[in-house]
Each structure stands twice: as C-alpha cells, then as structure tokens.
Amino acid sequence: MKKWITTSYIENFRSYVFNHFIAKRSNHDLSLSGEFDVLECPNWVVVIARDEHKKLLLVKQYRHGIDDFTLEGPAGVIDPGEDPIVSAKRELLEETGHESSDWTYLGKLSANPAFQTNFCHFFFADNCAYKMEQRLDPLEEIEIILVNQSEIKEMIANGEIHHSLYLAALGLYQLHFNSSLEFSS
Amino acid sequence: MKKWITTSYIENFRSYVFNHFIAKRSNHDLSLSGEFDVLECPNWVVVIARDEHKKLLLVKQYRHGIDDFTLEGPAGVIDPGEDPIVSAKRELLEETGHESSDWTYLGKLSANPAFQTNFCHFFFADNCAYKMEQRLDPLEEIEIILVNQSEIKEMIANGEIHHSLYLAALGLYQLHFNSSLEFSS
C-alpha cells in the first residue's frame, strides 16, 4: 500500500477547537477517489497524576460533546510551540493547583486518526503536592476528586471513568511501569 | 456541580462522518455562558482480534485525519439500531475475512467527550478463523497484518501502533483478563 494523493484541500469552517477541511484524495493508482473530513486540531496532553498518599487526582468537569460530566486526568491543549511537558505541568497546576517534580513521559498516540490531525502526549506525574488555587479558563468548572488507586479499576468497570484517552493513558502506564502487556493463554 | 443548561442548539453542517452543531450553554447559576462545538457521531466498535495461533489480527489502512497509515484493530461504525456485538462481528468479517465464536465484551468508553457525542464499544474476539475474502467499503484499502502478541508492546513503544482507541482497548483488556491494574509502589 502507498500513500494517498491529495488533489484538493479546502477549508470549510474555523471553530473554537478545530478547523474543518474537506480533502479530495485518490489512492496511488487512482482506482479510488473521494472526499474526506479533516479536523485540524492542536496536539493535546493527558496526565495521570498521583499525590504523595498514592491517591490519583481526577478532575470532574462538564464535557459538551456528551452533555454530561466526566472524571478524567488533568488535560488540555498544547499551545503553539510549547513543549508537551510544559503543557502538562501547566494543565496540572491550572486544573488542580498541584505541582510535581517527578514526571515520566508515557508516549504519544493519535487522538482520532480517522478524521483528526492531532496527537496526544501522555505523562505520569507522581508525588503531586498542593501549591495554589486552581486557575481555570473562563468557561471551565472543575472539581478535583482524589481517588485511591485501588478503586480505579472498579470505577472504570462501573462506568464512572469512561474517557477513552484516560484509558489509553492507563494502557501506556501499564506498558511503561509493569514492562508487560499480558494476554490470556 | 450541576448540569449545564442548553439555550440553543443549531446545526452548522452535515458531513460524511459527523454532523456539527453549535450549542449555547450556561452553567446552572448562569455565571458562565458560551458556545460549544458538538459533533454528533454514530457509536463505534473496536475489536482486539486474535487467531488460534495467538497472533493478533491488525488492519493497516489509510487514515485521512493524519494523512498516513495506522495499524489498529478491526473497527467501524455501529449502524442505526444495530447491537454492538453485531457490528463487531460484521467489521471483523468485512475487514479481515475472519470469524470468531469466542467473544468477550470489554466495555464502552466515550470516544472524545469534549466535542463528540458518541461512545465506543470494545470487544475481544479470540480464536478467529479465516472464512472468506475481505468485503471492503468503496473507499477502503485494508491490509491484514498478523502480529505475535509478544511483539505488541514493542510496536507501541516504537510508534508502529499509535491509535488511542486501540490502546484504550488494551487497557480494558488488561482490566478484564488480568483482574488488575497495577500501579508502581
């Protein structure tokens, strides 16, 4: 298989969190041609944050896609030119008021390669300590929830934690720290 | 925290894979008000598929968001009114030509709650066996890649597998089959 050829790339509209384009593309031998949606999005960061008592810091916030609350890790947009670790530290501080000096990079993944351009960088911040009050964006309401790490599994099983990027973060965490990805025999 | 109130919900445009709306919302005490992007998307399925030789069936396909190939599990859209397991079996058969009679439901997650409405259902299909040729959608080019399960970790670490929903699937798989989510001490 070879890369597809882009024959036109037209901006449809600009929005708050993405810019939408229509790409016309053909496969390499021109046997297939079509129009495809592309959302240009900035890259994101997601943090698994844990304090010195081995509690995970989750943020409860209103998410307008599902019109409901989520429980997830501190997360946000990487500003233009910003190093991902800087974004991760900024989001942790802004959303939870905590800082950490014990950071581990877990890797990066494509957020939704079917129609988004962006990648998400994942970090583990250990021994987070309270530093200052939250400093939220104008339209954010965020409640900090501390959870014993032993409870996370049950909260995923019962649907309290359901954000796919937080699960992806936990998948990367397992690979990094447990050095294994066990499949059943 | 209480749910936000939707004061208007206007369709902006309909596209191939989503319909875009602008929601005007206020928080419960009306101290915050703003406009938010909402992409109405159908629910999706993602399958971790393994054959009788303990090889994982991955699909290599062109993904127009990142304008590049991904290696990921068989996956797709749940048709209106379709039971997720039916969609999962259909996508496995269409994209890989394989069938399984050994299915495990791993759970559902919000695909991107910040601006998408949809959830993704995750399955593990074990002992997949070849049944027939692929039956692809008109604009799909999909190559089937068989990978030893012991190689998956390295392929994630080196970036060959980078789809966040496949990592989320592996996270759910670990929870389901290993009954544990181990955190470092």
Boltz contact constraints between the chains, C-beta under 6 A:
constraints:
  - contact:
      token1: [A, 1]
      token2: [B, 141]
      max_distance: 6.0
  - contact:
      token1: [A, 1]
      token2: [B, 143]
      max_distance: 6.0
  - contact:
      token1: [A, 4]
      token2: [B, 62]
      max_distance: 6.0
  - contact:
      token1: [A, 15]
      token2: [B, 37]
      max_distance: 6.0
  - contact:
      token1: [A, 16]
      token2: [B, 37]
      max_distance: 6.0
  - contact:
      token1: [A, 17]
      token2: [B, 37]
      max_distance: 6.0
  - contact:
      token1: [A, 17]
      token2: [B, 115]
      max_distance: 6.0
  - contact:
      token1: [A, 27]
      token2: [B, 141]
      max_distance: 6.0
  - contact:
      token1: [A, 32]
      token2: [B, 139]
      max_distance: 6.0
  - contact:
      token1: [A, 34]
      token2: [B, 139]
      max_distance: 6.0
  - contact:
      token1: [A, 36]
      token2: [B, 64]
      max_distance: 6.0
  - contact:
      token1: [A, 37]
      token2: [B, 15]
      max_distance: 6.0
  - contact:
      token1: [A, 37]
      token2: [B, 16]
      max_distance: 6.0
  - contact:
      token1: [A, 37]
      token2: [B, 17]
      max_distance: 6.0
  - contact:
      token1: [A, 38]
      token2: [B, 65]
      max_distance: 6.0
  - contact:
      token1: [A, 62]
      token2: [B, 4]
      max_distance: 6.0
  - contact:
      token1: [A, 63]
      token2: [B, 113]
      max_distance: 6.0
  - contact:
      token1: [A, 63]
      token2: [B, 114]
      max_distance: 6.0
  - contact:
      token1: [A, 64]
      token2: [B, 36]
      max_distance: 6.0
  - contact:
      token1: [A, 65]
      token2: [B, 38]
      max_distance: 6.0
  - contact:
      token1: [A, 65]
      token2: [B, 113]
      max_distance: 6.0
  - contact:
      token1: [A, 65]
      token2: [B, 114]
      max_distance: 6.0
  - contact:
      token1: [A, 65]
      token2: [B, 115]
      max_distance: 6.0
  - contact:
      token1: [A, 65]
      token2: [B, 116]
      max_distance: 6.0
  - contact:
      token1: [A, 65]
      token2: [B, 117]
      max_distance: 6.0
  - contact:
      token1: [A, 66]
      token2: [B, 110]
      max_distance: 6.0
  - contact:
      token1: [A, 66]
      token2: [B, 113]
      max_distance: 6.0
  - contact:
      token1: [A, 70]
      token2: [B, 113]
      max_distance: 6.0
  - contact:
      token1: [A, 109]
      token2: [B, 162]
      max_distance: 6.0
  - contact:
      token1: [A, 109]
      token2: [B, 164]
      max_distance: 6.0
  - contact:
      token1: [A, 109]
      token2: [B, 167]
      max_distance: 6.0
  - contact:
      token1: [A, 110]
      token2: [B, 66]
      max_distance: 6.0
  - contact:
      token1: [A, 110]
      token2: [B, 162]
      max_distance: 6.0
  - contact:
      token1: [A, 110]
      token2: [B, 163]
      max_distance: 6.0
  - contact:
      token1: [A, 111]
      token2: [B, 164]
      max_distance: 6.0
  - contact:
      token1: [A, 113]
      token2: [B, 63]
      max_distance: 6.0
  - contact:
      token1: [A, 113]
      token2: [B, 65]
      max_distance: 6.0
  - contact:
      token1: [A, 113]
      token2: [B, 66]
      max_distance: 6.0
  - contact:
      token1: [A, 113]
      token2: [B, 70]
      max_distance: 6.0
  - contact:
      token1: [A, 114]
      token2: [B, 63]
      max_distance: 6.0
  - contact:
      token1: [A, 114]
      token2: [B, 65]
      max_distance: 6.0
  - contact:
      token1: [A, 115]
      token2: [B, 17]
      max_distance: 6.0
  - contact:
      token1: [A, 115]
      token2: [B, 65]
      max_distance: 6.0
  - contact:
      token1: [A, 116]
      token2: [B, 65]
      max_distance: 6.0
  - contact:
      token1: [A, 117]
      token2: [B, 65]
      max_distance: 6.0
  - contact:
      token1: [A, 139]
      token2: [B, 32]
      max_distance: 6.0
  - contact:
      token1: [A, 139]
      token2: [B, 34]
      max_distance: 6.0
  - contact:
      token1: [A, 141]
      token2: [B, 1]
      max_distance: 6.0
  - contact:
      token1: [A, 141]
      token2: [B, 27]
      max_distance: 6.0
  - contact:
      token1: [A, 143]
      token2: [B, 1]
      max_distance: 6.0
  - contact:
      token1: [A, 149]
      token2: [B, 183]
      max_distance: 6.0
  - contact:
      token1: [A, 152]
      token2: [B, 181]
      max_distance: 6.0
  - contact:
      token1: [A, 153]
      token2: [B, 175]
      max_distance: 6.0
  - contact:
      token1: [A, 153]
      token2: [B, 181]
      max_distance: 6.0
  - contact:
      token1: [A, 162]
      token2: [B, 109]
      max_distance: 6.0
  - contact:
      token1: [A, 162]
      token2: [B, 110]
      max_distance: 6.0
  - contact:
      token1: [A, 163]
      token2: [B, 110]
      max_distance: 6.0
  - contact:
      token1: [A, 164]
      token2: [B, 109]
      max_distance: 6.0
  - contact:
      token1: [A, 164]
      token2: [B, 111]
      max_distance: 6.0
  - contact:
      token1: [A, 164]
      token2: [B, 165]
      max_distance: 6.0
  - contact:
      token1: [A, 164]
      token2: [B, 168]
      max_distance: 6.0
  - contact:
      token1: [A, 165]
      token2: [B, 164]
      max_distance: 6.0
  - contact:
      token1: [A, 167]
      token2: [B, 109]
      max_distance: 6.0
  - contact:
      token1: [A, 167]
      token2: [B, 168]
      max_distance: 6.0
  - contact:
      token1: [A, 167]
      token2: [B, 171]
      max_distance: 6.0
  - contact:
      token1: [A, 168]
      token2: [B, 164]
      max_distance: 6.0
  - contact:
      token1: [A, 168]
      token2: [B, 167]
      max_distance: 6.0
  - contact:
      token1: [A, 168]
      token2: [B, 168]
      max_distance: 6.0
  - contact:
      token1: [A, 170]
      token2: [B, 171]
      max_distance: 6.0
  - contact:
      token1: [A, 171]
      token2: [B, 167]
      max_distance: 6.0
  - contact:
      token1: [A, 171]
      token2: [B, 170]
      max_distance: 6.0
  - contact:
      token1: [A, 171]
      token2: [B, 171]
      max_distance: 6.0
  - contact:
      token1: [A, 174]
      token2: [B, 174]
      max_distance: 6.0
  - contact:
      token1: [A, 175]
      token2: [B, 153]
      max_distance: 6.0
  - contact:
      token1: [A, 177]
      token2: [B, 184]
      max_distance: 6.0
  - contact:
      token1: [A, 178]
      token2: [B, 182]
      max_distance: 6.0
  - contact:
      token1: [A, 181]
      token2: [B, 152]
      max_distance: 6.0
  - contact:
      token1: [A, 181]
      token2: [B, 153]
      max_distance: 6.0
  - contact:
      token1: [A, 182]
      token2: [B, 178]
      max_distance: 6.0
  - contact:
      token1: [A, 183]
      token2: [B, 149]
      max_distance: 6.0
  - contact:
      token1: [A, 184]
      token2: [B, 177]
      max_distance: 6.0
